[in-house]
Amino acid sequence: MRLQPRRKNSASPRSRNLTMVGALGAAAAAAVLMTGCGQSADSTSSAATSEAAKVVPQQTTPSATAELTEDQQQRKEVLDATKVSYTDAATTAVGEVANGKLVDLDLEGVDDDDRDQSPSPTGSGSPTGTASPTGTASPTGAASPTGTGTSSPSASPGEQSPVWLAEVAEKDGTVHTVRIDAVSGKVIEARVDADQDADDKKQTAELLSRATQTPQQAAKVATEKKKGTVTSISLDDNDGDGVIWSVDVVGSDYKKTTFDVDAKTDTIVREETDKN
């Protein structure tokens, strides 16, 4: 039998080697190309992030408390603790005096000279030492027409609740001092201002007769001009040019603005903001 000759591979060893080298080279080139593309994309992304950072820099939210002055921080603490509004305090105070009218109302601890002193819960004088609209200081020992004052039930040992200090006048100008717990709304003390003389009563009665606008109306005018909390309102003479309601308003920034509102026309005649 005749044997068939063995068929040889048509490609020579040299051709096969060149083919393998070419394939390896193509694979390496593809890898380099892919790596280059990745680096380009990463570089582009990093550049875009850097540019965005320049346009919108990172911001940190400052602490509101850290930016408050000492006076503003004190106002914040007192207002945070206060639960009774000036309107409710005024209503309660006037209710303690038959046919009485409010002439002064002040939230103790807000811009008081001796705000750090704890007020007495009984028949001692006004802890703020503020003068009444008649120009006389608050009294220190008159008997309360409603009985002996009682301590605030909301004040725990070592703590003192904020207090509304009100002055309410009878028709003849006799002024009564009424202190109200600003958390519970209960009357702590009610007494007659025994330091008044006939001239003082006459002056107070005249101021009330000339004021045709109520303190509530004046407070409304002030808070329409500046949103905030009324912390003080008092009736006073405008240096011989009519009578005014002086209204203190503390805004959300805890800055205090005082508005002098004409007690006849309800117009603001003076406005001043405390920078502290």
Secondary structure by P-SEA (a helix, b strand, c coil): ccccccccccccaaaaaaaaaaaaaaaaaaaaaaaaaaaaaaaaaaaaaaaaaaaccbbbbccccccccaaaaaaaaaaaaccccaaaaaaaaaaacccccccccccccccccccccccccccccccccccccccccccccccccccccccccccccccccbbbbbbbbccccbbbbbbbcccccccccccccccccaaaaaaaaaaaaaccccaaaaaaaaaaaccccccbbbbbbcccccccbbbbbbccccbbbbbbcccccccccbbbbccc
